[in-house]
Amino acid sequence: MTAVCEVAPRTAPAPQDATPTTLLPLPPMELRALVGPRDDEDFDNPTGAPIYPHLPESAYRFVFDFGCGCGRLARRLIQQRPRPKRYVGIDPHRGMIDWANRHLAPAAPGFEFHHHDVYSPGYAPTNRLRLADHFPADDGCVSLFIAHSVFTHLTLDQTLFYLSELARVLAPDGVAFTSWFFFDNASLPFWSEGPYALYADEKHFSAAVIYDRHWFIEAVRQQGLAVRETKPPQVPGHQWEVWLARRQPGDQDRFPLGPEGAEYVCGATWKPLPVTVPDDPGVIASIKTGSRRGQIPPPQTVRSGGVPPLFEPLAELARLREEIEIHRSARTPLWRRVLDRLRRQLTFSRV
Ligand SMILES: C[S@@+](CC[C@H](N)C(=O)[O-])C[C@H]1O[C@@H](n2cnc3c(N)ncnc32)[C@H](O)[C@@H]1O
């Protein structure tokens, strides 16, 4: 990618305010259900106030919305005054992107929505069988990066890849809003090394992913990023807000570790821990034989190796699809229909 920061829209601009923002359509309920919040107010910004009031106006020159869904934040940004000069939203869910392109993009010059053609068991089971792809943005151009409830759906390798992409596209003065579920691997006496990500659903790995706080901060540092601000969730175990920026010499990460913030990680309870938990951290360390309790994981576990390769059973699916494709072209229409059906069934989808 070049370092030319194109702020002008790539698509033909629509007339300014072609649709009064009060008349902007709201996504249908079935699309809202996919992104979580469903109330009209969650998609609306009637006062035109900046959606992140603490940011300077310059932060909105190029907004990149990773996992933009059906435009919950885009709609509020369109209503915002001043409106971002350029906005690019990407999402693997074709239906949500189509909706946003039809209903939001025409009302807002400089706003684009792109289908991100990567596989997600929960959101995009029929997409191309690959686990990540580069962002459609030039190096160092994005002034505000948003990933709201997105890293909470990505595997550890995907997260590493997309953190490196975030670091690539972020402008020198850019900031990134990210949200995360966290746990403390160090508090679990039965694991000595990792895992650093917990998957809430064994079939749909993207349903909810919870990251170890130590692993996270090390991954952020390795990508040349720094934490500017962290907001713990209002309810223990819910999403943390973490603001990232390019790392400068001498940066101190504003990110709590150890006892600080521990009452908000996943697994924390409203009650204090029972007295059977030893006060002495050394006792837990000795239970976790060979434990690296409290230490940062070895560097090789926090470096992105590029787009993650397909793993089983995805690799197997990809192989079968290729095989079907070869046979399909050589067969009669009836056979083609049978093979098409088989191909459709070779897809993980919510049943
Ligand atoms: C909980 S929704 C949040 C949507 C939006 N950011 C918002 O705040 O309204 C999670 C979004 O992440 C997207 N997503 C899931 N897997 C993804 C992936 N591998 N890459 C990019 N986006 C992904 C989903 O399609 C979905 O739109």
The ligand as an SDF file (V2000), in Angstrom:
LIG
                    3D

 27 29  0  0  0  0  0  0  0  0999 V2000
  -21.5210   -7.2480   17.4670 C   0  0  0  0  0  0  0  0  0  0  0  0
  -21.4010   -6.7930   15.7950 S   0  0  0  0  0  0  0  0  0  0  0  0
  -20.8710   -5.1170   15.9070 C   0  0  0  0  0  0  0  0  0  0  0  0
  -21.1760   -4.3090   14.6710 C   0  0  0  0  0  0  0  0  0  0  0  0
  -20.7670   -2.8480   14.7130 C   0  0  0  0  0  0  0  0  0  0  0  0
  -19.3540   -2.6720   14.9490 N   0  0  0  0  0  0  0  0  0  0  0  0
  -21.5520   -2.1130   15.7550 C   0  0  0  0  0  0  0  0  0  0  0  0
  -20.9760   -1.7210   16.7730 O   0  0  0  0  0  0  0  0  0  0  0  0
  -22.7610   -1.9290   15.5570 O   0  0  0  0  0  0  0  0  0  0  0  0
  -19.9590   -7.6540   15.2490 C   0  0  0  0  0  0  0  0  0  0  0  0
  -19.6110   -7.3760   13.8020 C   0  0  0  0  0  0  0  0  0  0  0  0
  -18.3440   -7.9560   13.5210 O   0  0  0  0  0  0  0  0  0  0  0  0
  -18.4080   -8.4930   12.2290 C   0  0  0  0  0  0  0  0  0  0  0  0
  -17.3980   -9.5460   12.0900 N   0  0  0  0  0  0  0  0  0  0  0  0
  -17.4850  -10.8290   12.5030 C   0  0  0  0  0  0  0  0  0  0  0  0
  -16.3850  -11.5120   12.1310 N   0  0  0  0  0  0  0  0  0  0  0  0
  -15.5960  -10.6280   11.4790 C   0  0  0  0  0  0  0  0  0  0  0  0
  -14.3300  -10.7240   10.8380 C   0  0  0  0  0  0  0  0  0  0  0  0
  -13.6780  -11.8760   10.7970 N   0  0  0  0  0  0  0  0  0  0  0  0
  -13.8130   -9.6280   10.2560 N   0  0  0  0  0  0  0  0  0  0  0  0
  -14.4990   -8.4450   10.3100 C   0  0  0  0  0  0  0  0  0  0  0  0
  -15.7040   -8.2840   10.8930 N   0  0  0  0  0  0  0  0  0  0  0  0
  -16.2370   -9.3640   11.4750 C   0  0  0  0  0  0  0  0  0  0  0  0
  -19.8120   -9.0280   12.1130 C   0  0  0  0  0  0  0  0  0  0  0  0
  -20.2330   -9.2450   10.7820 O   0  0  0  0  0  0  0  0  0  0  0  0
  -20.6220   -7.9650   12.8310 C   0  0  0  0  0  0  0  0  0  0  0  0
  -21.0850   -6.9770   11.9750 O   0  0  0  0  0  0  0  0  0  0  0  0
  1  2  1  0
  2  3  1  0
  2 10  1  0
  3  4  1  0
  4  5  1  0
  5  6  1  0
  5  7  1  0
  7  8  2  0
  7  9  1  0
 10 11  1  0
 11 12  1  0
 11 26  1  0
 12 13  1  0
 13 14  1  0
 13 24  1  0
 14 15  1  0
 14 23  1  0
 15 16  2  0
 16 17  1  0
 17 18  1  0
 17 23  2  0
 18 19  1  0
 18 20  2  0
 20 21  1  0
 21 22  2  0
 22 23  1  0
 24 25  1  0
 24 26  1  0
 26 27  1  0
M  CHG  2   2   1   9  -1
M  END
$$$$
